[in-house]
Amino acid sequence: MKCPHCEQELTGRICIHCQAVNMDSGPYCSYCGKRLEASPDNPEAAEIEDIGDSDWENRILCSDGDCIGVIGPDGRCKECGKVYQEA
C-alpha cells in the first residue's frame, strides 16, 4: 500500500477473513471487524488475546477518554498501559 500523498510504501497486514489491507495499528480488521489472525505477514497476532462473546459485555474500558483499550487482569489498559481509575 502506498501513501496517497508522498507515494512512500506503507506496511500493512492482510485480513484472512476479507483480504483487506490494514495498517499496522491494531488486532482487529478495520473493514470487517474480525480479529487479524497469525499469518506470514502478521506472526505477532497469535499472541493477541481473543475476547470471547461472554467477556465482551463484561469488559472494562480504559478510563482515559482518548484511549480505546480495555483493562486487563493486572488493572492496566492493554493499549496505553495506564492504571484504571474509576470515574
N, C-alpha and C positions, 0 to 999 in steps of 0.2 A: 504494500500500500504506500502511495506517495502523498506527501503533504500537498494540498492544493495551492498553497501559497509559495513555498520555497522549492518544491519538487524533490525534497530530501526523502529518502526511503525511511518509512516508519516501521517499527516492529509491531507485530500483532499475533494473535492466537486464533486459530480456526476452530469454530464451534463444531463438534462432531454431530450435533443434532440438526442444525440448519445450514451449516457450511459458511456462515457469515464470518468475516474477519473482524476481530475485536482488538482494541488497543490493549496493551499490557497493563491493565489497571484494576482488575477485579476477578473474583472467582466465578462470576455468572455472565452469560452471554447478554450483550446489550440489545440484541434483537429478539431472541425467543425467550430469554429469561432463565433458561436451564443452566445447570452447573457445567462449567467447562471441565471436561474430563482430562485425564492424563493422556498425552499423545507425544509423538516425537517432537512436535513443536512446542509442547507445554508440559514437560515432565513434572514440574512442581505442583500441578493441580491435584495430583494424587494425595498430597499432604493436606489439602484444604478439607476442613471438617464439614461434612454434609449436615444440613439442618433438616431433620425429619419433619413430616407433617404434624406430628403431635407436639414437637418442640416449637414449631412456628408461632403458635398462639401464645406460648409461654416465654418467648424471648424478651429480654430487657434491652431496650435501645440505649445507645450511648447518650449520656446527659449533656454532651457538648452539642449545641444546636447546629453546628456546621458539619458534624460527622454523621455518616450513615451506618456506622458499625453497631455491633451488638456486644453485650457484656458477656465475657467468658466465665468459666468456673472460678477463676482467680480474682474476679471482681474488677477486671480491667477490660477496656474496649479492645476487641480483636483487630480493629482497624488502626486507631490512633494511639492505643496504649494507655489512655487516661483512666484513672480510677473513677468508678461510678459514684456519682453524688446525687442523692435523692432531691427532688425539687421541693 
